[in-house]
């Protein structure tokens, strides 16, 4: 037996009319100096825009306000305006767009695996860059002269691949750049060379067999 009774009307807010657009906000990123270069003032520009709206839609209501920002406020003009006028949802959109702050876990210099881990990510060191860092790490706390670095790291290199003292400085700069926030573990010792300084957030993992290269 079928039930032909009418369905019950929906309850709750389903009967409420859907929200509808009632207007829009239109931001103009423009300061007085740029307006003057174009041969117009901000009040004149506002008046012309209002005239245009009234010509297109007679009786349309308009409202204009000036965005005030301190001198030298950074960013695009339009973004400064949106921020100054407290555009709804702008702060939330910025927060969602910004990456979560990186969690600092320190540096792991893994001699056994020939790698350096910075805050959980493996640093993209070349073989030579790691050998250079390892050479300094195994002489921790001691200033190592450039010639000593050349003699140690490039001991088996062909004669035409052995760098000079100035080239060592270039290798050190590249190494520091890849160490990022931890670049200061490799210190410049004026008049001497370079030194590895271990911080509290730096750990060193050696191979199971102690290296004879530890000083």
C-alpha positions in Angstrom: 0.0 0.0 0.0 1.5 3.3 -1.1 1.5 6.4 1.0 0.3 9.3 -1.1 0.2 11.9 1.7 2.2 15.1 0.9 5.7 15.3 2.2 6.3 17.4 5.3 7.7 20.9 4.6 11.4 21.2 5.4 12.1 22.6 8.8 14.8 24.8 10.2 16.5 27.5 8.1 16.0 25.8 4.8 13.0 28.1 4.1 15.1 31.3 4.7 15.9 33.2 1.5 19.4 32.8 0.2 21.7 35.8 0.8 22.1 38.0 -2.3 24.7 40.5 -3.4 23.8 44.0 -2.3 26.9 45.8 -3.7 30.6 45.5 -3.9 33.8 47.1 -2.7 36.2 48.6 -5.2 39.7 49.5 -4.1 42.0 51.9 -5.9 45.7 51.8 -5.1 46.9 55.3 -5.9 48.6 58.0 -3.9 48.4 61.7 -4.4 51.8 61.9 -6.2 50.8 59.3 -8.8 47.4 61.0 -9.3 49.1 64.4 -9.8 51.4 62.8 -12.5 48.3 61.8 -14.4 46.9 65.4 -14.1 44.1 64.6 -11.5 43.5 64.8 -7.8 42.0 62.0 -5.7 38.8 64.0 -5.0 38.4 64.6 -8.7 38.9 60.9 -9.5 36.3 59.9 -6.9 33.8 62.4 -8.3 34.3 61.1 -11.8 33.9 57.5 -10.7 30.6 58.4 -8.9 29.4 60.2 -12.1 30.2 57.0 -14.1 28.3 54.8 -11.7 25.3 57.2 -11.7 25.3 57.3 -15.5 25.3 53.5 -15.7 22.9 52.9 -12.8 20.8 56.0 -11.9 20.1 56.1 -8.2 22.9 53.8 -7.2 24.3 54.7 -3.8 28.1 55.2 -3.5 30.5 55.8 -0.6 34.2 56.6 -0.8 36.8 56.6 2.0 40.5 57.4 1.9 43.0 54.7 3.0 45.6 56.3 5.3 48.9 54.5 5.7 52.3 55.6 7.2 55.0 56.9 4.8 57.1 54.1 3.4 54.5 51.4 4.0 55.8 48.4 2.0 53.9 46.3 -0.5 51.8 47.1 -3.5 49.6 50.2 -3.3 46.4 48.1 -3.6 47.5 45.8 -0.8 48.3 48.8 1.4 44.8 50.1 0.8 43.2 46.7 1.5 45.1 46.4 4.8 44.4 50.0 5.8 40.7 49.6 5.2 40.6 46.3 7.1 39.2 44.2 4.3 37.2 41.4 5.8 39.0 38.1 5.5 42.3 39.6 4.4 44.2 38.8 7.6 42.8 35.2 7.6 43.8 34.8 3.9 47.3 36.0 4.7 47.6 33.6 7.6 46.4 30.7 5.5 48.8 31.6 2.7 51.8 31.8 5.0 53.7 28.5 5.6 53.8 27.2 9.1 56.9 28.3 10.9 59.7 25.8 10.5 60.4 23.8 13.6 64.1 24.0 14.5 65.6 20.7 15.4 69.3 21.6 14.9 72.1 20.2 12.8 73.2 16.6 12.5 76.6 16.1 10.8 76.6 12.4 10.0 80.2 11.4 9.2 79.3 7.8 8.7 76.6 8.5 6.1 78.3 11.5 4.5 75.3 13.8 5.0 74.2 16.9 6.9 70.7 17.3 8.2 69.3 20.8 8.9 66.1 20.9 10.9 65.1 17.5 9.6 66.0 18.1 5.9 69.1 16.8 4.2 71.3 19.7 3.0 72.2 19.5 -0.7 76.0 19.4 -0.2 78.3 18.2 -2.9 80.9 15.6 -2.2 83.6 18.2 -2.0 81.6 20.5 0.3 80.9 17.7 2.7 84.6 16.7 2.7 85.5 20.3 3.4 83.1 20.5 6.3 84.2 17.1 7.7 87.8 18.2 7.5 87.0 21.2 9.8 84.6 19.1 12.1 87.4 16.6 12.8 89.6 19.5 13.9 86.9 21.1 16.0 87.8 24.3 17.8 91.1 24.7 16.0 91.8 27.3 13.3 92.8 25.4 10.1 94.9 27.3 7.6 93.8 27.4 3.9 96.9 25.5 2.8 96.2 22.7 5.3 92.7 22.4 3.9 94.0 22.1 0.4 96.6 19.5 1.4 94.0 17.5 3.3 90.8 17.7 1.2 92.5 17.7 -2.2 95.3 15.3 -1.3 94.4 12.8 -4.1 93.2 15.3 -6.7 94.9 15.8 -10.0 97.3 18.7 -10.1 95.0 20.7 -12.4 92.1 20.4 -10.0 93.9 21.5 -6.8 92.5 24.9 -5.7 94.5 27.9 -4.5 93.8 29.8 -1.2 91.4 32.2 -2.9 89.4 29.3 -4.3 89.0 27.9 -0.8 87.2 31.0 0.3 84.7 30.5 -2.6 84.1 26.8 -1.4 83.5 28.1 2.1 81.0 30.7 1.0 79.1 28.0 -1.0 79.2 25.7 2.0 77.9 28.3 4.4 75.1 29.2 2.0 73.9 25.6 2.1 74.1 25.6 5.9 71.4 28.3 6.0 70.6 29.5 9.5 73.5 27.5 10.8 76.2 29.0 8.6 78.1 30.3 11.7 79.3 26.8 12.7 82.0 27.5 10.1 83.9 30.6 11.4 86.5 32.7 9.7 89.6 33.2 11.8 91.2 36.4 10.5 94.7 35.9 9.4 94.6 32.1 9.9 91.8 30.3 8.1 88.6 28.6 9.2 87.3 26.9 12.4 84.4 24.7 13.1 82.4 25.7 16.2 79.9 23.3 17.7 76.7 24.8 19.1 74.3 23.3 21.6 72.0 22.4 18.7 74.7 20.6 16.6 75.4 16.9 16.9 78.1 14.8 15.2 77.7 11.2 14.3 80.9 9.3 13.7 81.3 5.8 12.2 81.2 2.7 14.4 85.0 2.6 14.2 86.7 5.7 15.5 88.4 7.7 12.8 92.2 8.0 13.0 91.7 11.5 11.5 90.3 12.9 14.8 92.6 15.5 16.4 
